[in-house]
Amino acid sequence: MRSGATPVLVDSDPLTWNMIPSQVEARITPSTRAIMVVHLYGLPVDMDPILDIAARHNLAIIEDTAEVIGQTYRGKNCGSFGDISTFSFYPNKHVTTGEGGMLCTDDANLAERCRSFRDMCFLKSQRFFHEDLGWNYRFSNVHAALGLAQLERLDETVATKRRMGRRYTELLGDVPGIELPIPQTAYAENIYWVYGITIKDEVPFDAKEAMARLAKLGVGTRPFFWPMHEQPVFHDMNLFPGESYPSAERLARRGFYIPSGVALSGGEMDRVAAALKEVFA
Ligand SMILES: Cc1ncc(COP(=O)(O)O)c(C=O)c1O
């Protein structure tokens, strides 16, 4: 939006919580320039149909890989599908430098343009002379050192996340009223960036209430994302009037995630599971 583009939405898959690729094509118009793919929570977006649509309609792919560093789609690294693929090094990510991020591209011109935007579009031939507006998104060598050290441990981090996911699934399998994240799809094994839970429709309370009850038992949680078409800032901009995306709306109201940091001990996971059993008993 900050680059002048207008976002157009599709709904979320009720099982993988990711975008539904089969809804993309109907939303393409002559103005469409790119498909923005955001891999969420631990499973990647189903990329084959997206790649096919992008090729047939000559669209760029922007791939948000923030939550799935170390994940693969049919054996190929997430973050290698986009014309530009973006990464976040925010503290809750698999690689963190406190704040910051990175983008990847195979296109040398795009790379050069991004380097320029990152450094306030200083003209190479003449400093303090600008032909474009940029930002200061410079990444310090200290931050890079932190990130690189963690990159060396990425396989270990991913293995830990998967182990934790399997353990939660074992512990929570018999808790009534909740649905657990699916362990795999045809194209990927869940990486459990965070361990999300959705509350079944027959339960008479929503995620907000469940999270408040868990907080009383000393268990911290985080809500799922809130849908774009229900954001006040976009209503003020007259975007998405009257639009409805039932699955995304339901996930926002019925979904939340439980403690998922790599430092969590087995005993702490037992405590989280016991609290969930109490809340949903
Ligand atoms: C999918 C996704 N995209 C983008 C971001 C934003 O990254 P940052 O906070 O580093 O700008 C996040 C979370 O932080 C995220 O989960």
The ligand as a MOL file (V3000), in Angstrom:
LIG
                    3D

  0  0  0     0  0            999 V3000
M  V30 BEGIN CTAB
M  V30 COUNTS 16 16 0 0 0
M  V30 BEGIN ATOM
M  V30 1 C 4.3100 -13.2710 8.3640 0
M  V30 2 C 4.9800 -12.0510 8.9160 0
M  V30 3 N 5.3380 -11.0710 8.0870 0
M  V30 4 C 5.9450 -9.9630 8.5280 0
M  V30 5 C 6.2130 -9.7770 9.8600 0
M  V30 6 C 6.8350 -8.4860 10.2730 0
M  V30 7 O 8.1870 -8.6180 10.4720 0
M  V30 8 P 8.9670 -7.4190 11.1750 0
M  V30 9 O 8.3400 -7.2500 12.5170 0
M  V30 10 O 10.3910 -7.8830 11.2510 0
M  V30 11 O 8.7810 -6.2290 10.2960 0
M  V30 12 C 5.8570 -10.7680 10.7800 0
M  V30 13 C 6.0820 -10.6770 12.2340 0
M  V30 14 O 6.8140 -9.9970 12.8130 0
M  V30 15 C 5.2200 -11.9410 10.2910 0
M  V30 16 O 4.8700 -12.9220 11.1390 0
M  V30 END ATOM
M  V30 BEGIN BOND
M  V30 1 1 1 2
M  V30 2 1 2 3
M  V30 3 2 2 15
M  V30 4 2 3 4
M  V30 5 1 4 5
M  V30 6 1 5 6
M  V30 7 2 5 12
M  V30 8 1 6 7
M  V30 9 1 7 8
M  V30 10 2 8 9
M  V30 11 1 8 10
M  V30 12 1 8 11
M  V30 13 1 12 13
M  V30 14 1 12 15
M  V30 15 2 13 14
M  V30 16 1 15 16
M  V30 END BOND
M  V30 END CTAB
M  END
